[in-house]
Amino acid sequence: MAETAGTGAAIPLYLQIAESLSRDIASGRLPDGIRLPPERDLAVQFRTTVRTLRKGLAELERQGLLSRVQGSGNYVRMTDGAKSIYSMFRLELPEGGGLPTAEVLGTAEIEKPADLPAFGRSDRATRIRRLRRLDGIPAALEEIWLDRGSGAVDPERLQDSLYRFYRMELGFWISRAEDRVSVGRVPHWAPENFGQAPDDCCGFVERLGWAQEAAPVEYSRTWFDPGRTRYVQRMK
């Protein structure tokens, strides 16, 4: 099958706002108990309306990360176990946080190469290559392999968050993952705007993801620019 490019579907703006703030909370840039700026100021910061901003704040409140006090303001709450769209995304800007977005570089359904670890039940998989940005800054390259037995991927319906796409479009969710972090070389298909040339030394993460079965259904590898981003794992 030929490589297919896809634009990917953007996450709704109110969820992007909630995710951006939740990552700032997780990184410590917004500490527990601090009051957020006035809603009108936040709306200007995110270039949106107060109505859309309030939808994002309501999502944070639903996650247990925000306490909204009538007449006083919105206060950060650090809550264990809160799940966000990118709760398994471990890359952050050096100063912490950063809203992840993705540009799909190509997709293809092909036979699994022999050098991949065992995952899924099919001998075929969908390969997705993406450029990841944090707050608009090119930060990482991803190559995701999803077992064909988990469903067919429509490139036009891909979203910034693949885990959200799996849940909404394919009917399963990634419940746990295993990461192995090391050093690698930038792949040959890296676009020029990644900032590092093919074969340059970079950070490297391999991940196996499990859904509701005993065997993993997804394998991915991520090449990240250590000058622009960090791999962060927080223990709670």
N, C-alpha and C positions, 0 to 999 in steps of 0.2 A: 504494500500500500504506500502511495506517495505521501510525503510530508505535507501536512495541512496546517496552515496558519489560522489562528483564531483570535478575535479581539478580546474575548472574555467579558463577562458581565460584571459591572462594578457593584460593590456592596452599597446599599442605600446610604445616603449621606448621613442620616441620623445615627445609623449603626457605625459609620466611620468615626463620627464624633465620639460616640460611646467607647469605641475601641481605642481611639487615640488617648482619651482621658484614662481609661483603665490601665493602659500600658504605662502611662506616667505615674499612676498610683502604684503599680507593681514595682516600678524601678525606684521608687522613693522620691521622685521629683515632686510629687504631690503627697506629702506625709499625712498620716492619720490625724483627723481632727481639723485640718486646715479648711478654711472657708474659700470656696472658689470665687473668682471675680464675678461681678454682676453679670446677669444673663445677657444684657445688651452688649457688654464688652466682649463676652465669649462669642456671641453671634458674629460680631465684627471679626474676631480672630479667626473663626472658621468660615468666614465669608458666606454666611447663611442667614436665614431669618430667625427671629426669636422662637417662632413656632416650631421650626425644625430642630433648633437647639434643645428645646424643652422635651421633644420626643427622645433625643439622645440622652438627656439627663434622666428621663423616666426609665430608660433601659438600664442605666447604671443603678438606679434605685432598685429596680427589679432584681439585679444581680447582687444586691446587698453592699454595693460599694459607695453609696451616696445616701446621705440623710438630708431630706429637704424640709427645712423648718420655715413655716409660713411667717413672713414678715422679717426673717433674719437672713436667710440665704441657704446655700447648698454646701454641705460639709462632707468631707471625705471620710469614709469608713473602711478600714482594712479588715476584710472578712476572709477567713480560710475557706477554700473550696469554691470560690466564685469562678464560673466558667465564662470565658469570653470567646469570640469568634476565633482568635488566634492564641488560645490558651496553650497550644503545643508548639507555637512558633517561638524559637529560642534566640533569634537574632535581634539585637538592639543596637542603637547608635552608641558610640562610646560614652556619651553623657547619660545614656539610659533612654528607654522608650523608643518612639518612632513608629508612625503608622505604616504597616506593611501594605503594599500594593503589588500587583503582578502584571507583567506583559507576556502573553503567550507568544513564544517564538515558533512553535510548531508542535503538531501532534501526529502520531502514526500508530496504527495497530499492526504489530509485527510479532514474529516468533521471538521468544525470550532468548537473548544471547547466553552462551554457555558460561560466561564469566559472572553472571548475576547469582546471588544466593537463592536458595529455594524459597518460593512463596507462591501461594495460591494453588489451584488445582489444574488450571489450563496450561497448555504449552505456548499460549499467546498472551500478549499484554498490550495495553495502551501506553505508549511513551509520550510524556508531556514535558516539553522544555520551556522554561520560563526565565525571565529576568525579574528579580525581586528588587523593589525599592523600599527605602525607609524614609518617610517624609519627602518623597520624590527623589532621593539620592540613590543611584544604582549601587546595590550592596551585595547581591548574591546571584548566582546562577543555580537553577534547579533542574534536575532530570528525575521525573517521577514515573515509576512503572506500576500500573494498576493491573492486577490479574484480570484477564478477559472474563473469567467466570463471575466477576463481581458486577458486570454490566457494561453496556456499550456507552462510550463517551462521545457526546455531540460537542465538537469544538466550539460551536457558536453559543453554547449554553454554559461554558466554563465560567467560574467566578473567581474573584481574587482569592477567596478562601476555598481550597479544594475540599477541606473537611466539611464545610457547609454545603458544597456542591454534592458530595457523596450522600449526605443526609437528605437533602431536598430532592435530588434528581435520581439517585440510585437506590435509596431506601436503606442504607446502612451507615454506620458511623464508626470512626476509629476510636476505640476505647483505651488503647494503650500503645506505647511506642518505645523502641529501644534505639538510642543514638550512640554512635561511635565517632568520636571527634579525633581528627588527626591533621596531617598536612598533605596537600595534594598539588596538582598542576592544573591550571586553567584549561578547560577543554577547547578543542579546535573550533567548535561552533560558537564560541563567545562573540557577541556583537561588539563593535568598537566602543560603544558608549558604556560598556561595563567598567572600563577604566584600567583593566589589566589585560595584557596580551596573552594569547594562547601559549601554554607551557610555562607561564610565570608561576612562581610558588605562591600558594594561597592556603587559607583555612579550608578544611574538608570535613563534611559530616555525612555519614551513612546512617540511614534509618530504616528499620522494619516496622510496619504498622499493622496492628491486629484489629479486626472488627469483632464479630460475635462468634468466630470460629477458632479452633485450636491453632490453625496455621495462619501465619501472616498473609494479608491480601495485597500489601503494597510494599514496594522497596523504593527508596529515593536516595539520591546523592546531591549534596549541595556544596558548591564552591563559593566561599565568601572572601571578600576583600578585608583583611584584618586592619587595614588603615582606615576603613570606613565603618566597620561594624564589629560587634563582639557576640560570641555565643554565651548566653547567660542561662544558668540553671539555678533556681532558688529553692532552697529546702525549707519546708514549713512543718 
